[in-house]
Amino acid sequence: MKKITLFIILLITATSCVSTKSTLKNVDDNAPDLVLKKDNTFVITQFAKDKKYGYDPDYPVNIFFQNTNSETLNETRFLNALAGPSGEKITYTKLETCCPFPTKRSNMGAGFLNVYELKWEGQKKPVKLYLNIYEKGILMVPMGLRLKQ
């Protein structure tokens, strides 16, 4: 009984924090499906021209996944494809989950962004990327980063 009550309270809390209108600006349901390379990273062929892409919660990197058992797998596949601005090896740490938004792709009716901190040698200040596993979009390399060679 306690578990059911806790679940109901959590569900009400989570959905009460979510606006009925999404603030996400770069969702594209017609985006092509993600393709894997042999090294288990994503094939990424485009580079963002918008400095907000990935760095702003309204313009997250949309890496839709279809299997709830692999929530972080696509995040890892994306992040492992990246390098620093001069090709440096990056390390990343998940900082938090934030920024609820409405989505039909979640049982709760709400999605959340995962925030990662990226670091590389010679960097003055770590960068934060916002990743969205609930929606589709064109997968691009955020400005200031490169593809790993």
N, C-alpha and C positions, 0 to 999 in steps of 0.2 A: 504493500500500500504506500509506503514511504517513497519508493522509486517512482510510482505513478504520479504522486503528488509533486515530487521534485521535477519530473519531466514536464508536467503541465505548467508549473511555475516558470521553468526555463523556456518553454515554448512561448508563453505569453510575453515574457521579458524580451526574448529575441525578436519576436514579430512586432512588439510595440515600439521598438527602436527603429524600425524600418519604415521609410517613407513609402507611399504607394507608387511613387514615380522614381525611376532610376536616374541617378546623376551621371552614370557612365556614358561617355561620349563616343567611344570607339568600338562598340559592339557591332559585329557583322556576321549575321547568321549564314550568309552566303560565302564566308571565307572558306578557302580550301581546307580539307582535312590535313592534319599535321603528318609529316613524313619523317621517318627515322633514317639516320645514317648508320653505317655499320658499327660505329663506336657508341651507339645508343644515345646520341644527341639528335636534336631536331635539325632538319635541313632548313636553313634560314637564308633567304635570297634578297631580302629587302632591308634597307637601313632607314630608320625613322628620320623624317625631316622636321617633325614637331618636337621641340625640346621638352614638352610635357609627357610624351609617350614613355610610360613605365615609371616616371618620377612623380607623377601627380595621381592621387587616388581616383580622379575622374577619368584618367587616361591610362588604366592599367594594361599590363601585358596580358592578353586574354589567351590562356592556354587550356581551353576546354578539355575536360576528361570525361570519359563515359562510364568508367568503372569506379565506384566509390571506394573499392579496396586499394586503389592506387592514387589516392589524392595527391601525394607529394611527388609521384613519379614524373609527371610532366613538368613540374617545377624544376626538378633535378635535370631533366633532359634539356630544358631551356637554358638554365644557368650554366651547365657544363659545356654548352656550345659557345659561351662568351669568353672574351679576354679583355684586359685593360686597354686603354687608348693606344698604347704602343705594343700591344700583343702580350702584355704581362699576364701571367697565370693569376686568376682570381680565386679568392676564397669567399665563401658566403655563409651567413648565419641567419636563420629565421628569427626575427625580432618579436613579431606579434601578429595577431589576426585582428583586423579592424574593419571599419567602414561598411556596415551592413547596407545591403541594397536588395530590392525585390527581384526575384527571378523565378521562373517556372521550372528551372532545372534543379531545384532542391526540394526535398520533402517538406521542409519547414516553410518554403515560400520565400526564403531569404538566403542570400549568399554573402560571403565575406571575402575581403582581400587579405592575402598573406604578404607581410612586409619583410623583405630580406635586405640585409646589409652586405654590401660587396666591398672587398678590400683587395689591394694589390700592392706590390713593392713600389716604393717611391710616391705613393699617394699621399696627398696632404690631408684629405678628409674623406672618410668612407661615404659611399653613396647608398641611398635606399631605393629599392625597386618595389613597386606594387604589382603583385601577380594575382590574376583572377582565374580560378579553375572552373567557374560556372558558365562562362559565356565564351563565344567564339569571336575571333577577330583575326586580322592579318598579322602573322607573326613577324616581327621586325627586331633588329638590333637597336636598342636605345642609343640616342646620341651620346657621344663620348666613349662608347665601347666599341669593340671589334669582335669579329668571329675568331674563335680559337683555330689555330693552324694545325 
